[in-house]
Amino acid sequence: MTLADVLRQRRSIKRFTNRPVSREEIETLLTAATLAPNHRLTQPWRFYVLGPQARQAYGLALGERKARKLDDAGAADALRDRVADEHRALPCMIVVAIVRNESAEMAEEDYAAAMMGIENLALAAVEMGLGTHIKTGGVMEDPDAREAVGVADDQRIVAVVNVGEPAEVPPPKPRRRSESLTTWTK
Ligand SMILES: Cc1cc2nc3c(=O)[nH]c(=O)nc-3n(C[C@H](O)[C@H](O)[C@H](O)COP(=O)(O)O)c2cc1C
């Protein structure tokens, strides 16, 4: 598989098979992430590989946030529990955090580096026959979600990456051609 194949085949995967992701596979993915460029070699990324209890607790925190938007108490409870169960059932969930930095410039660079690491991870997964779904949102700052992860106080969660064998690979989403986005200067 060439890099061009990998780039074209990567998708955000929302449904996974029940095939577990091995610790060795996860370590290979995390090693790929740590090869990303990072200014000043800060290596800002920290990884939390969640076990089933932590996944459920994170899902509960996310489900609770979604449930709060519903008026019907029964529907809200059902939604919260469904989101929690869905998270518990995930084959693998990796939370990526970065060490907070008081310098706005360095914090931005560290965030960028972490996202490059996540892309490395996502591309390595494709080569291994795995799929990923990167997820973000307000839940990352939610105290219950942070507690579920066990993230250190001096760290900021920047993304959650679900990993597993794809049960379904969606078609590519439309992309604007690079020509329409590019200015060539003298
Ligand atoms: C930084 C970042 C955050 C994302 N957050 C979410 C998210 O919270 N929920 C979600 O369903 N997808 C999320 N995605 C996935 C995008 O929706 C997805 O990449 C986009 O729709 C293009 O689809 P593709 O990845 O299959 O090419 C995120 C992607 C990135 C890069």
The ligand as an SDF file (V2000), in Angstrom:
LIG
                    3D

 31 33  0  0  0  0  0  0  0  0999 V2000
  -10.0150   18.1410   14.7340 C   0  0  0  0  0  0  0  0  0  0  0  0
  -11.1450   17.2630   14.2860 C   0  0  0  0  0  0  0  0  0  0  0  0
  -12.2490   17.1140   15.1000 C   0  0  0  0  0  0  0  0  0  0  0  0
  -13.2990   16.2860   14.7230 C   0  0  0  0  0  0  0  0  0  0  0  0
  -14.3640   16.1450   15.5690 N   0  0  0  0  0  0  0  0  0  0  0  0
  -15.3800   15.3380   15.2130 C   0  0  0  0  0  0  0  0  0  0  0  0
  -16.4800   15.1470   16.1110 C   0  0  0  0  0  0  0  0  0  0  0  0
  -16.5090   15.6870   17.2190 O   0  0  0  0  0  0  0  0  0  0  0  0
  -17.4960   14.3470   15.7200 N   0  0  0  0  0  0  0  0  0  0  0  0
  -17.4810   13.7250   14.5020 C   0  0  0  0  0  0  0  0  0  0  0  0
  -18.4360   13.0010   14.1910 O   0  0  0  0  0  0  0  0  0  0  0  0
  -16.4380   13.8610   13.6460 N   0  0  0  0  0  0  0  0  0  0  0  0
  -15.3910   14.6490   13.9680 C   0  0  0  0  0  0  0  0  0  0  0  0
  -14.3170   14.7870   13.1320 N   0  0  0  0  0  0  0  0  0  0  0  0
  -14.2980   14.0500   11.8580 C   0  0  0  0  0  0  0  0  0  0  0  0
  -14.7150   14.9400   10.6890 C   0  0  0  0  0  0  0  0  0  0  0  0
  -16.0960   15.1890   10.7720 O   0  0  0  0  0  0  0  0  0  0  0  0
  -14.3480   14.2210    9.3710 C   0  0  0  0  0  0  0  0  0  0  0  0
  -12.9420   14.1620    9.2700 O   0  0  0  0  0  0  0  0  0  0  0  0
  -14.9230   14.9420    8.1510 C   0  0  0  0  0  0  0  0  0  0  0  0
  -16.3070   14.8170    8.1070 O   0  0  0  0  0  0  0  0  0  0  0  0
  -14.3590   14.3670    6.8410 C   0  0  0  0  0  0  0  0  0  0  0  0
  -14.6510   12.9810    6.7310 O   0  0  0  0  0  0  0  0  0  0  0  0
  -13.4710   11.9330    6.5300 P   0  0  0  0  0  0  0  0  0  0  0  0
  -12.5940   11.9880    7.7520 O   0  0  0  0  0  0  0  0  0  0  0  0
  -14.1480   10.5910    6.3880 O   0  0  0  0  0  0  0  0  0  0  0  0
  -12.7120   12.3110    5.2970 O   0  0  0  0  0  0  0  0  0  0  0  0
  -13.2580   15.6000   13.4770 C   0  0  0  0  0  0  0  0  0  0  0  0
  -12.1210   15.7540   12.6660 C   0  0  0  0  0  0  0  0  0  0  0  0
  -11.0820   16.5630   13.0670 C   0  0  0  0  0  0  0  0  0  0  0  0
   -9.8760   16.7070   12.1750 C   0  0  0  0  0  0  0  0  0  0  0  0
  1  2  1  0
  2  3  1  0
  2 30  2  0
  3  4  2  0
  4  5  1  0
  4 28  1  0
  5  6  2  0
  6  7  1  0
  6 13  1  0
  7  8  2  0
  7  9  1  0
  9 10  1  0
 10 11  2  0
 10 12  1  0
 12 13  2  0
 13 14  1  0
 14 15  1  0
 14 28  1  0
 15 16  1  0
 16 17  1  0
 16 18  1  0
 18 19  1  0
 18 20  1  0
 20 21  1  0
 20 22  1  0
 22 23  1  0
 23 24  1  0
 24 25  2  0
 24 26  1  0
 24 27  1  0
 28 29  2  0
 29 30  1  0
 30 31  1  0
M  END
$$$$
